[in-house]
Amino acid sequence: MLLKKIILENYGLYAGEVTLDLSPRSAHPLKRPIILFGGKNGSGKTTLLEAIKLVLYGKNSLNKRVSKTEYETYLRGMIHNYGHSVLPCNFARVAIEFDYVTLGESTTYSVERSWQVLNENNKVKETLQIFINGQPESNVTEEYWKGFIEGIVPERLSQLFFFDGEKIKNIADDEHGNETLAESIKTLLGLDVVEKLKADLTIFKKRELKNSSLENDKKKWAEIEKEIGRHEKEIYSCLSEFLPSVRTQIEGKVREIKNRKNALHREGNLFATRHDALKTERNKLEAEIQSLENAIRRECEKNFPFSLCPSISKLLKKQLSTENTLNRQAIVRDEIKTYRDELLEATRTIADLPSSIIGRIDDLITSLAEPRLEIAGARKNQIILGHTEAISHAIDGVLDSAEKESKDLVRKLSQELQDITQKLRDIIIEIDKIPKDEQIRPIFEELAILNQEHGVLLQEEKRLVEKVDVLKNALKMHQRELEKLIERQQSQDRLKVVDKINDVLDDYLQKLTVSKIAQLKKSVAQAFNSLSRKGNVLDKVEIDPHNFDVTLYDHDGNAIPKARLSSGERQLYAVAMLWGLAKTSGRPLPVIIDTPLARLDSDHRMNLITNYFPEASHQVILLSTDTEVDQKLFSELQPYISHCYHLKFNKESKCTEVKEEYFWPEETLCLN
């Protein structure tokens, strides 16, 4: 495999479209396999390495099981938006072109991964395109590409060829080196695939045993599996969601702290300007409060007080209604009395009526009229106010207005007064907060808060790590209990076949491990001796095939404890291990190394320059700072360099500029 070029468009620190030639120049093939990228920290070297991984592996390049939402957040964050453009950029693209030889025939592949933020919902639309010998492949899916690239550079193997100083540090570190090495060896030998097969067989075995176990065992089995599932779910949540989230927040806080520190020397008259603006806002709000208070005061002088005693208002309206009714009844009473008197007078003027009949008519009229007159006369005593009906209606209208209009108006004005008063309090608090030293104290206060939040996040990370350890221990205990149940259920023939397959796999793993480790031991010893400034130090390297413990031996047969190695020698040991693993893999792949020399002394650096980088692969992409590959080491490396790039971050445009030269252009000219 030979990487030919990479194209970055609006990616990370790279603005616009940037094309980088990665092929060793044809004028000096193989003899000059190194393409050297020089840049200070923060200039985009690591971004370049991440871009290559991203275009090849997509979401899997993040080295963890991330959700779609987290992946989209990552893609949005990698769109370049640091410049001074009016409209923010919502599109980015990474493309890589490489040659790959199969059956003696070379084919050129071009892979392009682009994404765009959709404005309507802030979602990310990702597009993958593949070209073979310049012709586009149709209906390309992520799964198709994943299967294809796994056949060339499996993601699990890429760490042996695309790595940075952190990878070297982990292998060199006493505490984590064995774990990292074991992971690398398993990846190299494909042991992880075999272990996955063994795990699948174990799941099959458990399912079969569960169907044939005794009733008591079934119940206990179900309980244990429930606990195992619960623990596994909690462990997965911690490792894939909570811990990554907390660590992402920690990284964010670290960046924020750094940004605030940088802001100390950038701040101008920001706080003075804000103080004036706040005072203006305060005066405006005080005027509004005065206006609202006057409006409420005017309303209180009108009908509003009636709304404060609704029960009394209700009684008053009832009394007014009653008196209106009584007034109407009084009118009726007078009419009845007049009619009664007229009827009595009329009966006396009728001629020829006997006096007895006239008397009976008078009695009848009187008996009909008197009760109504008595009722009307009795109710007359209930009149208290004595208003006319017109005045009663006017009073009733005032009461209704107070209840409906005046009350709502006062409530609305009071709410506005409360809201504006709260705003005024907030403004006053903000004004009081502004210190005399307006340019420094707020930033120090922010830094204090950020450092406190950073400490809380570190404690949360520690708590989650401890929780995972507790859960793992509980999980192991339940798994041992389940294994005991499994041991009592080994009678079925097909389960015996599973056991035999597992035995074969164990034997295969053992023999394959021993075979590959023998080759790896030789390669590592040769590589270490080649890189060490002390010369032929090691006689042999032993690697335990069971736990992958590494023991170094001198020519007298004495073990060399890893702790006895200097810090620089441990770094060389890590490089030798990666070199040996890459050789043992047998895959002709490019090597990309990011800042590998930071912890080495001058002699060790010189040995890497002369003995490792020129021999690491047919194509070596080296990402370095000016303190790692300095002028002296650059001169030593020149005979093996095809060409150089200088990555320089422009503080004005806030993007990385690329020139085909190294830190010292006059020396770069010697390459041509």
Secondary structure per residue as TSV (DSSP state, phi and psi in degrees):
chain	resnum	aa	ss	phi	psi
A	1	M	-	360.0	136.5
A	2	L	E	-134.7	118.1
A	3	L	E	-75.8	127.8
A	4	K	E	-99.6	-45.6
A	5	K	E	-162.0	160.1
A	6	I	E	-131.5	140.5
A	7	I	E	-119.1	127.0
A	8	L	E	-117.8	128.9
A	9	E	E	-130.1	114.7
A	10	N	E	53.9	40.6
A	11	Y	E	-111.4	121.9
A	12	G	T	58.4	-123.0
A	13	L	T	-83.6	-3.6
A	14	Y	E	-96.4	115.5
A	15	A	E	-92.9	144.7
A	16	G	E	67.3	-155.9
A	17	E	E	-103.0	126.6
A	18	V	E	-124.4	125.4
A	19	T	E	-113.7	128.4
A	20	L	E	-120.0	126.3
A	21	D	E	-81.4	120.1
A	22	L	-	-106.4	-5.9
A	23	S	S	-78.5	134.3
A	24	P	-	-57.6	131.3
A	25	R	-	-62.8	141.0
A	26	S	T	-64.6	-19.5
A	27	A	T	-65.4	-25.2
A	28	H	S	-143.6	68.9
A	29	P	T	-67.2	147.3
A	30	L	T	64.1	-44.4
A	31	K	T	-67.0	-24.2
A	32	R	S	-125.7	78.9
A	33	P	-	-84.7	-6.3
A	34	I	E	-95.3	130.6
A	35	I	E	-111.3	116.5
A	36	L	E	-102.7	123.5
A	37	F	E	-106.6	123.6
A	38	G	E	-111.4	135.3
A	39	G	E	-171.3	145.1
A	40	K	-	-75.2	168.0
A	41	N	T	-58.3	135.1
A	42	G	T	85.4	11.2
A	43	S	S	-98.1	-4.9
A	44	G	S	112.4	14.5
A	45	K	H	-68.9	-50.7
A	46	T	H	-63.9	-35.0
A	47	T	H	-57.8	-38.1
A	48	L	H	-64.6	-44.7
A	49	L	H	-63.0	-43.0
A	50	E	H	-64.7	-34.6
A	51	A	H	-64.0	-41.3
A	52	I	H	-62.7	-44.3
A	53	K	H	-65.4	-40.2
A	54	L	H	-62.9	-46.3
A	55	V	H	-67.4	-30.2
A	56	L	H	-81.5	-39.9
A	57	Y	H	-118.2	-4.8
A	58	G	G	59.6	-131.9
A	59	K	G	-60.8	-31.9
A	60	N	G	-67.8	-13.7
A	61	S	G	-70.4	-13.9
A	62	L	G	-79.9	0.4
A	63	N	S	63.1	25.0
A	64	K	S	-161.2	161.6
A	65	R	-	-82.0	97.1
A	66	V	-	-102.6	152.4
A	67	S	-	-78.8	167.2
A	68	K	H	-62.4	-38.3
A	69	T	H	-63.8	-43.4
A	70	E	H	-65.3	-38.8
A	71	Y	H	-64.6	-42.7
A	72	E	H	-63.9	-37.9
A	73	T	H	-61.5	-41.6
A	74	Y	H	-62.2	-46.1
A	75	L	H	-63.2	-41.9
A	76	R	H	-60.1	-40.6
A	77	G	H	-68.4	-21.1
A	78	M	T	-90.4	-0.7
A	79	I	B	-78.5	128.3
A	80	H	-	-70.1	118.9
A	81	N	-	-141.5	38.2
A	82	Y	-	-97.3	-6.5
A	83	G	S	-81.3	-164.6
A	84	H	-	-108.1	22.1
A	85	S	-	-68.6	149.3
A	86	V	S	-67.0	-48.1
A	87	L	S	-97.9	132.8
A	88	P	-	-69.2	147.7
A	89	C	-	-79.7	140.0
A	90	N	-	-124.7	19.6
A	91	F	E	-140.1	141.7
A	92	A	E	-145.8	157.9
A	93	R	E	-149.5	140.7
A	94	V	E	-132.0	130.5
A	95	A	E	-135.6	145.9
A	96	I	E	-137.5	143.1
A	97	E	E	-122.3	133.5
A	98	F	E	-147.2	155.7
A	99	D	E	-101.2	141.5
A	100	Y	E	-138.8	131.4
A	101	V	E	-100.7	126.0
A	102	T	E	-131.2	130.3
A	103	L	T	54.5	37.7
A	104	G	T	79.2	2.1
A	105	E	E	-115.2	130.4
A	106	S	E	-90.8	133.7
A	107	T	E	-124.9	138.6
A	108	T	E	-98.3	124.5
A	109	Y	E	-113.5	138.9
A	110	S	E	-126.7	124.0
A	111	V	E	-118.0	129.2
A	112	E	E	-127.2	125.5
A	113	R	E	-120.0	119.0
A	114	S	E	-128.0	158.6
A	115	W	E	-150.5	153.1
A	116	Q	E	-138.9	138.8
A	117	V	E	-87.8	123.1
A	118	L	-	-82.4	124.6
A	119	N	T	-65.4	-32.6
A	120	E	T	-67.9	-30.9
A	121	N	T	-136.2	8.2
A	122	N	-	62.6	16.1
A	123	K	-	-77.5	161.6
A	124	V	E	-110.5	127.8
A	125	K	E	-104.1	116.6
A	126	E	E	-104.1	139.9
A	127	T	E	-127.9	134.3
A	128	L	E	-118.4	126.9
A	129	Q	E	-127.5	141.4
A	130	I	E	-130.2	134.5
A	131	F	E	-121.3	133.6
A	132	I	E	-116.0	116.9
A	133	N	T	52.7	38.8
A	134	G	T	85.7	-9.0
A	135	Q	E	-99.7	130.9
A	136	P	E	-70.0	140.5
A	137	E	-	-89.9	130.8
A	138	S	S	-91.0	154.0
A	139	N	S	55.3	43.0
A	140	V	-	-80.3	127.0
A	141	T	-	-109.6	162.9
A	142	E	H	-61.2	-39.1
A	143	E	H	-67.1	-38.1
A	144	Y	H	-62.1	-47.4
A	145	W	H	-65.8	-38.6
A	146	K	H	-59.1	-44.4
A	147	G	H	-66.0	-36.2
A	148	F	H	-69.2	-49.2
A	149	I	H	-69.3	-27.1
A	150	E	H	-62.7	-28.9
A	151	G	H	-76.1	-18.9
A	152	I	H	-102.0	-61.5
A	153	V	S	-129.1	86.1
A	154	P	-	-55.6	138.9
A	155	E	H	-56.3	-34.9
A	156	R	H	-70.5	-21.5
A	157	L	H	-93.9	-16.6
A	158	S	H	-61.9	-27.2
A	159	Q	T	-63.9	-20.3
A	160	L	T	-81.1	-16.4
A	161	F	T	-118.3	-28.5
A	162	F	E	-116.3	101.2
A	163	F	E	-145.8	167.3
A	164	D	E	-128.2	-175.6
A	165	G	H	-61.3	-27.6
A	166	E	H	-67.1	-38.2
A	167	K	H	-63.4	-44.2
A	168	I	H	-61.5	-43.5
A	169	K	H	-61.0	-42.5
A	170	N	H	-63.3	-39.1
A	171	I	H	-71.9	-37.1
A	172	A	H	-74.2	-26.8
A	173	D	S	-68.7	133.5
A	174	D	T	-60.8	-38.5
A	175	E	T	-74.7	-40.7
A	176	H	T	-110.0	-4.8
A	177	G	H	-60.5	-43.7
A	178	N	H	-65.2	-40.2
A	179	E	H	-64.1	-45.1
A	180	T	H	-65.2	-40.5
A	181	L	H	-65.1	-44.4
A	182	A	H	-58.2	-42.4
A	183	E	H	-62.1	-42.2
A	184	S	H	-66.2	-42.6
A	185	I	H	-66.1	-42.5
A	186	K	H	-61.4	-40.9
A	187	T	H	-63.4	-44.5
A	188	L	H	-60.1	-45.9
A	189	L	H	-83.8	-6.0
A	190	G	T	74.4	19.5
A	191	L	H	-66.5	-27.7
A	192	D	H	-64.4	-33.6
A	193	V	H	-67.6	-43.8
A	194	V	H	-65.4	-41.1
A	195	E	H	-63.3	-34.3
A	196	K	H	-64.5	-40.1
A	197	L	H	-62.9	-42.9
A	198	K	H	-62.8	-38.3
A	199	A	H	-65.5	-41.0
A	200	D	H	-63.8	-39.5
A	201	L	H	-64.3	-37.2
A	202	T	H	-64.6	-40.8
A	203	I	H	-62.1	-43.8
A	204	F	H	-60.6	-43.0
A	205	K	H	-63.6	-43.4
A	206	K	H	-62.6	-41.5
A	207	R	H	-63.8	-42.7
A	208	E	H	-67.0	-42.0
A	209	L	H	-65.6	-36.2
A	210	K	H	-62.1	-36.4
A	211	N	H	-72.4	-19.8
A	212	S	H	-116.5	6.4
A	213	S	S	-81.6	165.5
A	214	L	-	-66.1	161.0
A	215	E	H	-60.2	-44.5
A	216	N	H	-63.4	-40.6
A	217	D	H	-64.5	-36.4
A	218	K	H	-61.3	-42.5
A	219	K	H	-65.1	-46.6
A	220	K	H	-65.7	-38.2
A	221	W	H	-58.2	-46.8
A	222	A	H	-63.0	-40.6
A	223	E	H	-63.7	-44.4
A	224	I	H	-65.6	-43.6
A	225	E	H	-62.5	-35.9
A	226	K	H	-63.1	-44.1
A	227	E	H	-66.2	-41.0
A	228	I	H	-61.6	-44.8
A	229	G	H	-61.4	-40.1
A	230	R	H	-64.3	-46.1
A	231	H	H	-64.0	-43.6
A	232	E	H	-61.7	-40.5
A	233	K	H	-64.3	-42.6
A	234	E	H	-66.7	-41.8
A	235	I	H	-61.9	-44.8
A	236	Y	H	-61.9	-42.8
A	237	S	H	-61.6	-42.7
A	238	C	I	-64.4	-46.4
A	239	L	I	-77.2	-32.5
A	240	S	I	-101.3	-19.0
A	241	E	I	-119.9	-62.8
A	242	F	I	-69.2	-50.5
A	243	L	H	-62.5	-48.9
A	244	P	H	-58.1	-38.8
A	245	S	H	-63.3	-45.7
A	246	V	H	-64.2	-42.4
A	247	R	H	-66.8	-34.9
A	248	T	H	-64.1	-40.5
A	249	Q	H	-65.1	-38.4
A	250	I	H	-61.2	-46.3
A	251	E	H	-60.2	-39.7
A	252	G	H	-64.3	-40.8
A	253	K	H	-65.0	-39.9
A	254	V	H	-60.6	-42.4
A	255	R	H	-65.0	-41.3
A	256	E	H	-62.5	-43.8
A	257	I	H	-59.6	-43.2
A	258	K	H	-63.3	-42.2
A	259	N	H	-64.3	-40.5
A	260	R	H	-67.8	-35.4
A	261	K	H	-64.2	-40.5
A	262	N	H	-65.8	-27.5
A	263	A	H	-73.4	-16.5
A	264	L	T	-57.2	-37.4
A	265	H	T	-96.8	3.3
A	266	R	T	-103.9	-19.9
A	267	E	-	-66.9	140.1
A	268	G	-	-113.9	-123.3
A	269	N	S	-97.2	33.9
A	270	L	H	-60.5	-46.8
A	271	F	H	-70.9	-36.0
A	272	A	H	-61.0	-44.3
A	273	T	H	-61.1	-42.4
A	274	R	H	-67.4	-35.8
A	275	H	H	-61.8	-44.1
A	276	D	H	-62.7	-43.2
A	277	A	H	-62.8	-40.9
A	278	L	H	-65.6	-39.7
A	279	K	H	-63.7	-41.8
A	280	T	H	-60.9	-44.3
A	281	E	H	-64.0	-38.9
A	282	R	H	-62.0	-45.7
A	283	N	H	-60.8	-41.4
A	284	K	H	-61.8	-45.6
A	285	L	H	-66.4	-38.2
A	286	E	H	-63.1	-38.4
A	287	A	H	-65.0	-41.5
A	288	E	H	-64.2	-40.4
A	289	I	H	-62.1	-43.3
A	290	Q	H	-60.1	-42.7
A	291	S	H	-64.6	-43.0
A	292	L	H	-66.6	-40.7
A	293	E	H	-62.6	-40.8
A	294	N	H	-63.0	-41.5
A	295	A	H	-63.3	-41.8
A	296	I	H	-66.0	-40.5
A	297	R	H	-62.7	-42.1
A	298	R	H	-63.1	-40.4
A	299	E	H	-68.2	-34.6
A	300	C	H	-67.7	-25.0
A	301	E	T	-79.9	-7.5
A	302	K	T	-104.0	-116.1
A	303	N	T	-95.7	-12.3
A	304	F	H	-56.2	-38.1
A	305	P	H	-55.4	-31.4
A	306	F	H	-62.1	-29.8
A	307	S	H	-72.8	-11.9
A	308	L	T	-82.5	-14.7
A	309	C	-	-129.4	69.1
A	310	P	H	-61.5	-31.6
A	311	S	H	-69.2	-41.3
A	312	I	H	-67.6	-40.0
A	313	S	H	-60.9	-38.6
A	314	K	H	-64.7	-43.2
A	315	L	H	-64.4	-40.3
A	316	L	H	-62.8	-44.3
A	317	K	H	-62.9	-37.1
A	318	K	H	-66.8	-42.5
A	319	Q	H	-63.6	-42.0
A	320	L	H	-61.4	-42.8
A	321	S	H	-63.6	-42.5
A	322	T	H	-63.0	-44.9
A	323	E	H	-67.1	-34.5
A	324	N	H	-61.6	-42.1
A	325	T	H	-63.2	-44.5
A	326	L	H	-64.7	-37.5
A	327	N	H	-62.9	-42.0
A	328	R	H	-64.6	-38.6
A	329	Q	H	-65.4	-36.4
A	330	A	H	-61.9	-38.4
A	331	I	H	-63.2	-43.7
A	332	V	H	-62.3	-40.6
A	333	R	H	-59.4	-44.5
A	334	D	H	-63.4	-39.3
A	335	E	H	-62.9	-43.8
A	336	I	H	-63.1	-42.5
A	337	K	H	-63.0	-41.3
A	338	T	H	-63.3	-46.2
A	339	Y	H	-62.7	-37.7
A	340	R	H	-64.2	-46.1
A	341	D	H	-64.3	-40.2
A	342	E	H	-64.1	-41.1
A	343	L	H	-65.0	-43.1
A	344	L	H	-62.3	-42.0
A	345	E	H	-65.5	-37.3
A	346	A	H	-67.1	-35.5
A	347	T	H	-68.7	-27.6
A	348	R	H	-77.9	-16.9
A	349	T	T	-94.7	-2.0
A	350	I	-	-77.1	125.2
A	351	A	T	-78.0	153.7
A	352	D	T	66.7	15.4
A	353	L	-	-96.6	133.1
A	354	P	-	-63.8	151.1
A	355	S	H	-64.9	-28.1
A	356	S	H	-67.1	-38.1
A	357	I	H	-70.7	-41.7
A	358	I	H	-59.3	-39.7
A	359	G	H	-64.4	-40.6
A	360	R	H	-66.0	-37.6
A	361	I	H	-64.8	-42.1
A	362	D	H	-61.0	-43.3
A	363	D	H	-62.3	-40.0
A	364	L	H	-65.0	-44.4
A	365	I	H	-62.7	-44.5
A	366	T	H	-63.5	-41.8
A	367	S	H	-65.3	-30.2
A	368	L	H	-79.0	-35.8
A	369	A	H	-86.8	-37.6
A	370	E	H	-60.5	-44.2
A	371	P	H	-57.6	-39.8
A	372	R	H	-70.2	-35.4
A	373	L	H	-67.8	-37.2
A	374	E	H	-67.4	-39.6
A	375	I	H	-64.6	-47.7
A	376	A	H	-61.7	-39.2
A	377	G	H	-68.2	-35.0
A	378	A	H	-68.2	-41.4
A	379	R	H	-70.4	-15.8
A	380	K	G	-62.6	-27.3
A	381	N	G	-69.9	-15.3
A	382	Q	G	-82.1	-7.4
A	383	I	-	-76.1	123.9
A	384	I	S	-112.7	-48.5
A	385	L	S	-81.4	-45.2
A	386	G	-	75.3	25.9
A	387	H	-	-82.6	157.4
A	388	T	-	-71.8	166.4
A	389	E	H	-66.7	-32.9
A	390	A	H	-65.7	-43.8
A	391	I	H	-66.6	-37.3
A	392	S	H	-61.0	-43.2
A	393	H	H	-63.3	-37.7
A	394	A	H	-65.0	-43.5
A	395	I	H	-63.1	-41.9
A	396	D	H	-60.7	-39.0
A	397	G	H	-65.5	-38.5
A	398	V	H	-62.9	-43.7
A	399	L	H	-63.8	-42.2
A	400	D	H	-63.3	-42.2
A	401	S	H	-62.3	-40.6
A	402	A	I	-63.7	-40.0
A	403	E	I	-71.8	-39.8
A	404	K	I	-96.1	-57.8
A	405	E	I	-83.3	-53.8
A	406	S	I	-64.0	-41.1
A	407	K	H	-64.0	-45.2
A	408	D	H	-64.6	-39.2
A	409	L	H	-64.5	-44.9
A	410	V	H	-64.8	-39.6
A	411	R	H	-62.3	-44.2
A	412	K	H	-63.5	-45.1
A	413	L	H	-65.1	-36.5
A	414	S	H	-66.6	-40.0
A	415	Q	H	-65.3	-42.3
A	416	E	H	-62.2	-40.9
A	417	L	H	-62.9	-40.7
A	418	Q	H	-65.0	-44.4
A	419	D	H	-63.2	-46.2
A	420	I	H	-69.4	-35.4
A	421	T	H	-62.4	-40.5
A	422	Q	H	-64.4	-41.0
A	423	K	H	-61.1	-40.5
A	424	L	H	-63.7	-41.1
A	425	R	H	-60.3	-44.6
A	426	D	H	-61.7	-41.8
A	427	I	H	-62.7	-43.5
A	428	I	H	-63.3	-40.7
A	429	I	H	-61.3	-43.6
A	430	E	H	-62.4	-41.5
A	431	I	H	-63.1	-42.5
A	432	D	H	-65.9	-28.5
A	433	K	H	-72.3	-26.3
A	434	I	-	-68.1	115.8
A	435	P	-	-78.7	169.8
A	436	K	S	-65.9	-42.9
A	437	D	S	-85.3	83.3
A	438	E	T	-71.5	-18.5
A	439	Q	T	-94.6	-18.3
A	440	I	T	-117.1	-46.4
A	441	R	H	-58.4	-43.6
A	442	P	H	-59.8	-37.7
A	443	I	H	-68.1	-39.5
A	444	F	H	-62.7	-38.8
A	445	E	H	-65.4	-41.7
A	446	E	H	-61.6	-42.8
A	447	L	H	-60.8	-39.2
A	448	A	H	-63.2	-43.5
A	449	I	H	-65.1	-45.1
A	450	L	H	-62.1	-41.6
A	451	N	H	-65.2	-37.2
A	452	Q	H	-65.0	-45.0
A	453	E	H	-63.9	-37.4
A	454	H	H	-61.7	-42.8
A	455	G	H	-63.6	-40.3
A	456	V	H	-62.1	-42.1
A	457	L	H	-65.5	-38.7
A	458	L	H	-63.5	-39.9
A	459	Q	H	-64.1	-39.3
A	460	E	H	-66.0	-39.3
A	461	E	H	-60.9	-45.6
A	462	K	H	-60.7	-42.6
A	463	R	H	-63.1	-41.5
A	464	L	H	-66.8	-39.7
A	465	V	H	-62.9	-43.4
A	466	E	H	-65.5	-37.5
A	467	K	H	-63.6	-42.1
A	468	V	H	-61.9	-41.1
A	469	D	H	-61.2	-44.9
A	470	V	H	-62.0	-44.2
A	471	L	H	-64.4	-39.6
A	472	K	H	-63.9	-40.3
A	473	N	H	-64.2	-43.6
A	474	A	H	-64.0	-38.9
A	475	L	H	-62.6	-44.4
A	476	K	H	-60.7	-39.3
A	477	M	H	-63.1	-46.0
A	478	H	H	-67.1	-35.3
A	479	Q	H	-65.5	-37.3
A	480	R	H	-64.9	-39.9
A	481	E	H	-62.1	-41.1
A	482	L	H	-67.9	-36.8
A	483	E	H	-63.2	-34.0
A	484	K	H	-64.7	-38.7
A	485	L	H	-65.5	-38.9
A	486	I	H	-64.0	-38.5
A	487	E	H	-62.3	-24.5
A	488	R	T	-86.2	0.5
A	489	Q	T	-126.0	43.4
A	490	Q	-	-100.4	34.0
A	491	S	-	-96.3	-25.6
A	492	Q	S	-72.3	142.6
A	493	D	H	-61.8	-43.4
A	494	R	H	-69.7	-26.6
A	495	L	H	-72.1	-32.6
A	496	K	H	-65.2	-36.5
A	497	V	H	-63.0	-41.2
A	498	V	H	-59.5	-42.5
A	499	D	H	-62.0	-40.5
A	500	K	H	-65.0	-40.9
A	501	I	H	-62.6	-42.5
A	502	N	H	-61.6	-39.3
A	503	D	H	-63.2	-42.1
A	504	V	H	-63.6	-42.8
A	505	L	H	-63.0	-41.1
A	506	D	H	-61.0	-43.4
A	507	D	H	-65.5	-41.2
A	508	Y	H	-62.2	-46.1
A	509	L	H	-59.9	-42.9
A	510	Q	H	-64.1	-48.5
A	511	K	H	-67.9	-40.6
A	512	L	H	-64.9	-42.2
A	513	T	H	-62.2	-47.2
A	514	V	H	-61.2	-42.8
A	515	S	H	-63.8	-49.7
A	516	K	H	-70.6	-36.1
A	517	I	H	-65.4	-35.1
A	518	A	H	-59.2	-43.5
A	519	Q	H	-68.1	-40.0
A	520	L	H	-64.9	-41.9
A	521	K	H	-58.1	-45.0
A	522	K	H	-63.7	-44.4
A	523	S	H	-64.4	-39.8
A	524	V	H	-68.0	-43.4
A	525	A	H	-61.4	-46.2
A	526	Q	H	-61.8	-43.1
A	527	A	H	-65.1	-43.5
A	528	F	H	-63.6	-45.4
A	529	N	H	-62.1	-34.9
A	530	S	H	-68.7	-32.8
A	531	L	H	-90.4	-23.8
A	532	S	-	-75.1	139.0
A	533	R	T	-73.2	-14.1
A	534	K	T	-85.3	-1.5
A	535	G	-	85.7	-139.4
A	536	N	S	-78.9	77.5
A	537	V	-	-81.9	-44.8
A	538	L	-	-93.9	140.1
A	539	D	S	-89.8	-39.6
A	540	K	E	-160.9	165.7
A	541	V	E	-126.2	129.0
A	542	E	E	-108.8	134.8
A	543	I	E	-124.7	118.9
A	544	D	-	-68.2	120.9
A	545	P	T	-70.0	-12.3
A	546	H	T	-91.0	-48.6
A	547	N	T	-116.6	0.6
A	548	F	-	63.4	25.1
A	549	D	-	-66.0	137.6
A	550	V	E	-108.6	132.0
A	551	T	E	-126.1	130.8
A	552	L	E	-101.0	140.7
A	553	Y	E	-127.2	140.3
A	554	D	-	-87.4	-175.1
A	555	H	T	-74.8	-10.3
A	556	D	T	-93.5	5.9
A	557	G	S	81.0	8.9
A	558	N	-	-88.0	136.4
A	559	A	E	-69.7	139.6
A	560	I	E	-106.6	105.7
A	561	P	-	-59.6	142.2
A	562	K	G	-63.2	-29.8
A	563	A	G	-66.1	-22.1
A	564	R	G	-78.6	-15.6
A	565	L	S	-73.7	144.3
A	566	S	-	-71.0	167.9
A	567	S	H	-57.8	-42.9
A	568	G	H	-65.3	-38.6
A	569	E	H	-67.1	-34.6
A	570	R	H	-65.8	-36.4
A	571	Q	H	-64.2	-42.3
A	572	L	H	-64.3	-38.4
A	573	Y	H	-59.1	-43.3
A	574	A	H	-63.3	-43.8
A	575	V	H	-63.1	-42.2
A	576	A	H	-61.2	-39.0
A	577	M	H	-65.0	-46.1
A	578	L	H	-63.7	-39.2
A	579	W	H	-63.8	-44.8
A	580	G	H	-64.1	-41.1
A	581	L	H	-62.7	-42.5
A	582	A	H	-63.1	-42.5
A	583	K	H	-63.4	-42.9
A	584	T	H	-65.7	-27.8
A	585	S	H	-65.2	-28.6
A	586	G	T	73.4	13.8
A	587	R	-	-102.5	124.0
A	588	P	-	-79.4	80.0
A	589	L	-	-115.3	154.1
A	590	P	-	-65.8	159.1
A	591	V	E	-117.7	129.6
A	592	I	E	-121.4	123.1
A	593	I	E	-127.1	127.0
A	594	D	E	-107.8	119.6
A	595	T	S	43.1	67.1
A	596	P	-	-90.7	-7.7
A	597	L	-	-106.9	5.4
A	598	A	T	-60.9	-33.9
A	599	R	T	-101.0	7.9
A	600	L	-	-99.7	149.8
A	601	D	-	-80.6	177.0
A	602	S	H	-63.5	-40.1
A	603	D	H	-65.3	-44.6
A	604	H	H	-66.1	-37.4
A	605	R	H	-62.2	-42.4
A	606	M	H	-61.4	-40.0
A	607	N	H	-65.7	-38.4
A	608	L	I	-64.4	-41.7
A	609	I	I	-62.1	-42.9
A	610	T	I	-91.0	-29.2
A	611	N	I	-110.9	-23.3
A	612	Y	I	-103.6	-59.4
A	613	F	T	-55.6	-43.6
A	614	P	T	-68.1	-21.1
A	615	E	T	-108.7	-5.4
A	616	A	S	-62.0	-36.1
A	617	S	-	-168.9	173.8
A	618	H	S	-71.8	-14.5
A	619	Q	S	-144.9	120.7
A	620	V	E	-125.3	118.8
A	621	I	E	-104.8	113.7
A	622	L	E	-111.1	124.7
A	623	L	E	-109.5	117.2
A	624	S	E	-139.6	157.0
A	625	T	-	-94.2	171.4
A	626	D	T	-73.9	-14.1
A	627	T	T	-91.2	-15.4
A	628	E	T	-85.8	-66.6
A	629	V	S	-96.4	89.4
A	630	D	-	-84.7	-170.4
A	631	Q	H	-61.0	-40.9
A	632	K	H	-65.4	-48.4
A	633	L	H	-69.2	-31.3
A	634	F	H	-62.4	-41.0
A	635	S	H	-62.3	-39.0
A	636	E	H	-68.1	-33.1
A	637	L	H	-85.3	-16.3
A	638	Q	G	-50.3	-43.9
A	639	P	G	-60.7	-16.0
A	640	Y	G	-109.8	2.3
A	641	I	E	-93.7	128.3
A	642	S	E	-77.7	-53.3
A	643	H	E	-163.1	169.7
A	644	C	E	-128.2	157.9
A	645	Y	E	-132.9	141.3
A	646	H	E	-110.9	117.7
A	647	L	E	-98.1	116.7
A	648	K	E	-128.3	124.2
A	649	F	E	-80.9	124.4
A	650	N	E	-93.4	113.3
A	651	K	T	-68.3	-26.0
A	652	E	T	-70.8	-53.3
A	653	S	T	-88.2	-7.0
A	654	K	T	55.8	45.4
A	655	C	E	-149.5	164.9
A	656	T	E	-89.6	131.5
A	657	E	E	-103.2	142.2
A	658	V	E	-117.7	128.1
A	659	K	E	-128.9	145.3
A	660	E	S	-83.0	78.7
A	661	E	S	-165.7	174.5
A	662	Y	-	-106.3	-166.9
A	663	F	S	-61.1	-26.8
A	664	W	S	-118.5	90.2
A	665	P	H	-54.7	-34.5
A	666	E	H	-65.7	-31.8
A	667	E	H	-79.6	-29.8
A	668	T	H	-62.5	-29.7
A	669	L	G	-61.1	-23.9
A	670	C	G	-68.8	-12.4
A	671	L	G	-73.1	-23.9
A	672	N	-	-86.4	360.0
